[in-house]
Amino acid sequence: MTTHRNVKRFYAVASVSQDGYGVLLDARTLRTPAGNVFRAPNKALATAVAAEWQAQGVSIAPAAMPLTQLAFAALDVGAAARAERIAYVCKFAETDLCCHRAEAPAELVVRQSATWDPLVDWGVRALGVRLKVVAGVLPAAADAGALTALTAHAERLDDFRLAALAHAAGLTGSALVAFALVRGEIDAEATFAAAALDELWSLEHWGEDEEARGKLAQLRRNIEAVAALVQVLST
């Protein structure tokens, strides 16, 4: 079955199918919003998705099922959409969060360097990608070799890991951070620290802001969901 907003729960039990890769809502086969049969790449993900459905209350809340939503995004991607997803990730090479630095104040410059330099260096070692580190926020053209390498790495990913990669890049504004998370180089906490560095620094120095804290809390939850998908895919 597909997920919709404000739909009353219509099943009693969510369970893993007999083969271990699908999910049943009572006797109904779980389907994606596009109508595809839900089929996980391993039993661990199927079990996690079934648990999300089982945990629903009187009404089905898609936002409370992050693994389900990410899995649906993976299953509903076609060849054209897959190419678009890869291009989306690689586009961040021009504006990668880790490569666009402040010139002042000195404390922020030091913190950015301490947090982001290791990720830039990891990109060189692990991906063969050297992105330019520049001052300011204007796009910095990435050389053709870097884009070719990033594209090749993304193309090797299955649809589930590619969905995680694209979602992570969008959340963090960084292809380097996204690849590091998907490859297990960094965990959810380190991903959040890299993605939220500037905002956290501003809160520390300019005072608390309830709206900003709320956005950071949502960012953390979203990153944790992607990290959870990466983890369960490796189980």
C-alpha beads as a LAMMPS data file, in Angstrom:
LAMMPS data file: protein, C-alpha beads

235 atoms
234 bonds

1 atom types
1 bond types

-500.0 500.0 xlo xhi
-500.0 500.0 ylo yhi
-500.0 500.0 zlo zhi

Masses

1 110.0

Atoms # bond

1 1 1 0.000 0.000 0.000
2 1 1 1.127 3.596 -0.482
3 1 1 1.468 6.300 2.141
4 1 1 -0.773 9.350 2.236
5 1 1 -1.274 12.154 4.689
6 1 1 -3.954 11.783 7.320
7 1 1 -4.879 8.232 6.336
8 1 1 -6.417 6.153 9.065
9 1 1 -4.504 3.014 9.909
10 1 1 -6.153 0.197 7.952
11 1 1 -4.144 -2.803 9.137
12 1 1 -3.466 -4.567 12.419
13 1 1 -0.027 -6.059 11.874
14 1 1 2.951 -5.071 9.745
15 1 1 5.329 -7.947 9.107
16 1 1 8.182 -9.052 6.894
17 1 1 7.152 -11.286 4.005
18 1 1 8.148 -14.923 4.010
19 1 1 11.112 -14.350 1.689
20 1 1 12.423 -11.668 4.024
21 1 1 12.538 -8.805 1.525
22 1 1 8.987 -7.472 1.371
23 1 1 6.541 -6.039 3.900
24 1 1 2.969 -7.111 4.504
25 1 1 0.250 -4.992 6.093
26 1 1 -1.924 -7.830 7.272
27 1 1 -2.288 -9.685 3.959
28 1 1 -1.656 -6.621 1.790
29 1 1 1.679 -6.185 0.031
30 1 1 3.287 -2.840 0.743
31 1 1 3.670 -0.719 -2.372
32 1 1 5.447 2.549 -3.086
33 1 1 3.637 5.773 -4.057
34 1 1 4.368 4.892 -7.703
35 1 1 2.725 1.511 -7.253
36 1 1 5.890 -0.582 -7.169
37 1 1 6.002 -3.564 -4.838
38 1 1 8.224 -2.777 -1.878
39 1 1 11.248 -5.043 -1.963
40 1 1 14.291 -4.351 0.185
41 1 1 17.829 -5.373 -0.747
42 1 1 18.212 -7.191 2.571
43 1 1 16.129 -8.518 5.442
44 1 1 17.437 -5.849 7.831
45 1 1 15.863 -3.010 5.847
46 1 1 12.605 -4.919 5.365
47 1 1 12.475 -5.519 9.123
48 1 1 13.163 -1.860 9.889
49 1 1 10.484 -0.670 7.474
50 1 1 7.947 -3.139 8.878
51 1 1 8.754 -1.843 12.374
52 1 1 8.016 1.720 11.273
53 1 1 4.616 0.662 9.956
54 1 1 3.871 -1.371 13.063
55 1 1 4.684 1.638 15.260
56 1 1 2.036 3.831 13.594
57 1 1 -0.915 4.954 15.656
58 1 1 -4.519 5.563 14.691
59 1 1 -3.410 7.539 11.640
60 1 1 -0.486 6.894 9.311
61 1 1 2.156 9.625 9.582
62 1 1 4.691 9.349 6.728
63 1 1 7.029 11.790 8.489
64 1 1 7.371 9.262 11.304
65 1 1 8.643 6.633 8.851
66 1 1 11.924 8.040 7.487
67 1 1 13.364 4.705 6.379
68 1 1 10.167 3.929 4.505
69 1 1 10.281 7.261 2.711
70 1 1 13.940 6.893 1.749
71 1 1 13.342 3.333 0.546
72 1 1 10.365 4.483 -1.517
73 1 1 12.572 7.172 -3.088
74 1 1 15.053 4.477 -4.065
75 1 1 12.465 2.095 -5.475
76 1 1 10.596 4.702 -7.502
77 1 1 13.660 6.033 -9.331
78 1 1 13.885 5.205 -13.030
79 1 1 16.921 5.369 -15.305
80 1 1 16.346 9.026 -16.168
81 1 1 15.722 9.988 -12.557
82 1 1 18.820 8.082 -11.490
83 1 1 20.932 10.139 -13.902
84 1 1 19.340 13.319 -12.559
85 1 1 20.108 12.232 -9.004
86 1 1 23.767 11.664 -9.875
87 1 1 24.012 15.037 -11.608
88 1 1 22.378 16.678 -8.581
89 1 1 25.037 15.297 -6.250
90 1 1 27.927 16.184 -8.539
91 1 1 26.691 19.761 -8.941
92 1 1 27.634 20.331 -5.301
93 1 1 31.286 20.163 -6.366
94 1 1 30.932 23.829 -7.352
95 1 1 29.437 24.968 -4.046
96 1 1 30.576 22.278 -1.623
97 1 1 30.103 23.396 1.969
98 1 1 33.539 22.103 2.943
99 1 1 35.275 24.245 0.340
100 1 1 33.674 27.667 0.819
101 1 1 35.266 29.347 3.802
102 1 1 34.883 32.495 5.813
103 1 1 37.749 35.006 5.887
104 1 1 36.823 36.228 9.359
105 1 1 36.419 36.093 12.312
106 1 1 39.549 34.092 13.072
107 1 1 37.795 31.685 15.449
108 1 1 35.311 30.669 12.753
109 1 1 38.099 30.277 10.196
110 1 1 39.946 27.934 12.543
111 1 1 36.823 25.902 13.303
112 1 1 35.960 25.519 9.629
113 1 1 39.477 24.389 8.856
114 1 1 39.539 21.867 11.720
115 1 1 36.193 20.344 10.698
116 1 1 36.256 20.557 6.927
117 1 1 39.934 20.117 5.975
118 1 1 39.890 16.406 6.953
119 1 1 36.901 15.866 4.669
120 1 1 38.579 17.679 1.777
121 1 1 41.692 15.553 2.323
122 1 1 39.574 12.401 2.543
123 1 1 38.030 13.296 -0.817
124 1 1 41.501 13.300 -2.353
125 1 1 42.526 9.993 -0.773
126 1 1 39.306 8.006 -1.062
127 1 1 37.609 9.509 -4.102
128 1 1 40.507 10.907 -6.095
129 1 1 38.715 14.252 -6.035
130 1 1 40.464 17.491 -5.155
131 1 1 37.975 20.342 -4.836
132 1 1 39.119 23.951 -4.641
133 1 1 38.968 25.621 -1.234
134 1 1 37.950 29.246 -1.710
135 1 1 36.820 32.224 0.324
136 1 1 33.189 33.271 0.066
137 1 1 30.035 31.603 -1.190
138 1 1 30.209 32.130 -4.947
139 1 1 30.408 28.914 -7.002
140 1 1 33.904 27.724 -7.852
141 1 1 34.103 25.672 -11.023
142 1 1 35.283 22.123 -10.417
143 1 1 37.702 20.671 -12.933
144 1 1 36.489 18.024 -15.340
145 1 1 38.491 15.293 -13.643
146 1 1 36.815 15.876 -10.295
147 1 1 33.349 15.790 -11.839
148 1 1 34.172 12.634 -13.782
149 1 1 35.431 10.924 -10.632
150 1 1 32.416 11.945 -8.553
151 1 1 30.068 10.777 -11.288
152 1 1 31.821 7.424 -11.519
153 1 1 31.625 6.872 -7.751
154 1 1 27.924 7.757 -7.707
155 1 1 27.163 5.498 -10.673
156 1 1 28.602 2.500 -8.812
157 1 1 26.052 2.853 -6.021
158 1 1 22.847 0.841 -5.991
159 1 1 19.561 2.728 -5.985
160 1 1 19.237 2.651 -2.192
161 1 1 22.696 4.040 -1.495
162 1 1 22.304 6.567 -4.284
163 1 1 19.072 7.781 -2.682
164 1 1 20.930 8.126 0.613
165 1 1 23.769 9.992 -1.110
166 1 1 21.481 12.461 -2.874
167 1 1 19.457 13.103 0.264
168 1 1 22.605 13.633 2.317
169 1 1 24.045 16.039 -0.247
170 1 1 20.863 18.073 -0.237
171 1 1 20.755 18.191 3.555
172 1 1 24.400 19.150 4.017
173 1 1 25.162 21.133 0.873
174 1 1 28.195 18.936 0.332
175 1 1 29.080 16.087 -1.996
176 1 1 32.125 15.315 0.157
177 1 1 30.116 15.009 3.361
178 1 1 27.475 12.925 1.604
179 1 1 30.010 10.467 0.183
180 1 1 31.794 10.250 3.547
181 1 1 28.527 9.375 5.277
182 1 1 27.437 6.805 2.699
183 1 1 30.870 5.175 2.751
184 1 1 30.927 4.978 6.534
185 1 1 33.818 7.392 6.976
186 1 1 31.726 9.594 9.286
187 1 1 28.646 8.945 11.401
188 1 1 25.469 10.959 11.861
189 1 1 26.959 13.143 14.606
190 1 1 30.020 14.072 12.557
191 1 1 27.819 14.719 9.528
192 1 1 25.622 17.060 11.533
193 1 1 28.647 18.841 13.014
194 1 1 30.032 19.482 9.534
195 1 1 26.704 20.548 8.047
196 1 1 25.633 22.815 10.912
197 1 1 29.016 24.360 11.748
198 1 1 28.218 27.916 10.691
199 1 1 24.770 27.921 12.277
200 1 1 26.053 26.495 15.550
201 1 1 28.845 29.062 15.650
202 1 1 26.343 31.879 15.104
203 1 1 24.133 30.650 17.936
204 1 1 27.116 30.437 20.263
205 1 1 28.246 33.974 19.496
206 1 1 25.049 35.868 18.744
207 1 1 22.626 34.237 21.121
208 1 1 19.906 31.624 21.015
209 1 1 17.212 31.658 18.362
210 1 1 14.265 29.311 18.775
211 1 1 13.519 29.073 15.066
212 1 1 17.162 28.368 14.208
213 1 1 17.351 25.684 16.899
214 1 1 14.200 24.094 15.517
215 1 1 15.676 23.952 12.026
216 1 1 18.879 22.425 13.371
217 1 1 16.901 19.807 15.284
218 1 1 15.074 18.851 12.092
219 1 1 18.357 18.726 10.198
220 1 1 19.785 16.386 12.821
221 1 1 16.757 14.086 12.567
222 1 1 16.979 13.989 8.785
223 1 1 20.687 13.215 8.865
224 1 1 20.127 10.487 11.450
225 1 1 17.532 8.915 9.135
226 1 1 19.994 8.778 6.233
227 1 1 22.691 7.402 8.533
228 1 1 20.249 4.757 9.745
229 1 1 19.548 3.708 6.160
230 1 1 23.274 3.455 5.424
231 1 1 23.763 1.373 8.548
232 1 1 20.908 -1.029 7.877
233 1 1 22.041 -1.513 4.269
234 1 1 25.380 -2.733 5.614
235 1 1 23.807 -5.153 8.099

Bonds

1 1 1 2
2 1 2 3
3 1 3 4
4 1 4 5
5 1 5 6
6 1 6 7
7 1 7 8
8 1 8 9
9 1 9 10
10 1 10 11
11 1 11 12
12 1 12 13
13 1 13 14
14 1 14 15
15 1 15 16
16 1 16 17
17 1 17 18
18 1 18 19
19 1 19 20
20 1 20 21
21 1 21 22
22 1 22 23
23 1 23 24
24 1 24 25
25 1 25 26
26 1 26 27
27 1 27 28
28 1 28 29
29 1 29 30
30 1 30 31
31 1 31 32
32 1 32 33
33 1 33 34
34 1 34 35
35 1 35 36
36 1 36 37
37 1 37 38
38 1 38 39
39 1 39 40
40 1 40 41
41 1 41 42
42 1 42 43
43 1 43 44
44 1 44 45
45 1 45 46
46 1 46 47
47 1 47 48
48 1 48 49
49 1 49 50
50 1 50 51
51 1 51 52
52 1 52 53
53 1 53 54
54 1 54 55
55 1 55 56
56 1 56 57
57 1 57 58
58 1 58 59
59 1 59 60
60 1 60 61
61 1 61 62
62 1 62 63
63 1 63 64
64 1 64 65
65 1 65 66
66 1 66 67
67 1 67 68
68 1 68 69
69 1 69 70
70 1 70 71
71 1 71 72
72 1 72 73
73 1 73 74
74 1 74 75
75 1 75 76
76 1 76 77
77 1 77 78
78 1 78 79
79 1 79 80
80 1 80 81
81 1 81 82
82 1 82 83
83 1 83 84
84 1 84 85
85 1 85 86
86 1 86 87
87 1 87 88
88 1 88 89
89 1 89 90
90 1 90 91
91 1 91 92
92 1 92 93
93 1 93 94
94 1 94 95
95 1 95 96
96 1 96 97
97 1 97 98
98 1 98 99
99 1 99 100
100 1 100 101
101 1 101 102
102 1 102 103
103 1 103 104
104 1 104 105
105 1 105 106
106 1 106 107
107 1 107 108
108 1 108 109
109 1 109 110
110 1 110 111
111 1 111 112
112 1 112 113
113 1 113 114
114 1 114 115
115 1 115 116
116 1 116 117
117 1 117 118
118 1 118 119
119 1 119 120
120 1 120 121
121 1 121 122
122 1 122 123
123 1 123 124
124 1 124 125
125 1 125 126
126 1 126 127
127 1 127 128
128 1 128 129
129 1 129 130
130 1 130 131
131 1 131 132
132 1 132 133
133 1 133 134
134 1 134 135
135 1 135 136
136 1 136 137
137 1 137 138
138 1 138 139
139 1 139 140
140 1 140 141
141 1 141 142
142 1 142 143
143 1 143 144
144 1 144 145
145 1 145 146
146 1 146 147
147 1 147 148
148 1 148 149
149 1 149 150
150 1 150 151
151 1 151 152
152 1 152 153
153 1 153 154
154 1 154 155
155 1 155 156
156 1 156 157
157 1 157 158
158 1 158 159
159 1 159 160
160 1 160 161
161 1 161 162
162 1 162 163
163 1 163 164
164 1 164 165
165 1 165 166
166 1 166 167
167 1 167 168
168 1 168 169
169 1 169 170
170 1 170 171
171 1 171 172
172 1 172 173
173 1 173 174
174 1 174 175
175 1 175 176
176 1 176 177
177 1 177 178
178 1 178 179
179 1 179 180
180 1 180 181
181 1 181 182
182 1 182 183
183 1 183 184
184 1 184 185
185 1 185 186
186 1 186 187
187 1 187 188
188 1 188 189
189 1 189 190
190 1 190 191
191 1 191 192
192 1 192 193
193 1 193 194
194 1 194 195
195 1 195 196
196 1 196 197
197 1 197 198
198 1 198 199
199 1 199 200
200 1 200 201
201 1 201 202
202 1 202 203
203 1 203 204
204 1 204 205
205 1 205 206
206 1 206 207
207 1 207 208
208 1 208 209
209 1 209 210
210 1 210 211
211 1 211 212
212 1 212 213
213 1 213 214
214 1 214 215
215 1 215 216
216 1 216 217
217 1 217 218
218 1 218 219
219 1 219 220
220 1 220 221
221 1 221 222
222 1 222 223
223 1 223 224
224 1 224 225
225 1 225 226
226 1 226 227
227 1 227 228
228 1 228 229
229 1 229 230
230 1 230 231
231 1 231 232
232 1 232 233
233 1 233 234
234 1 234 235
